[in-house]
């Protein structure tokens, strides 16, 4: 598992898919965002797995897919 940090954003695909924009400019489509009650604009650290190339992306954004296992929200400590 890895940890990535960034801001949750809403992409204009399929009615609004959630993704994470990392400080280095990389973007990840999020699998499991609904189960963890993520919302656009949140600053979070996510723990999980980047799925292998070819994994079916959510909303067909073309970004790597990150499967969320745990969420730490900015200023709130471990959660999710």
C-alpha positions, 0 to 999 in steps of 0.5 A, a space after each residue: 500500500 502507498 499513501 498519496 496526498 492532495 485535493 479531491 476534485 470533481 471531473 466532468 465525466 459521467 455526471 461528476 467523478 471524484 479524483 485526487 490532484 496531488 501537489 506534483 500535478 498527478 491526478 488519480 481517479 478514485 475508487 471507493 470515494 463514495 464509501 469514504 464520503 469524500 467531497 470536492 475541495 477536501 485536502 486528504 491523505 489516502 492510503 491504498 493501491 494504484 491499480 495496474 495499467 488497464 484497470 477500468 477507470 471510473 468515468 473514463 478519465 484516463 487517469 491511473 485508478 487509486 483504490 482507497 483503503 483509508 482516508 486521513 482528512 487534513 486537521 482531523 487525524 486518521 479517519 475514514 
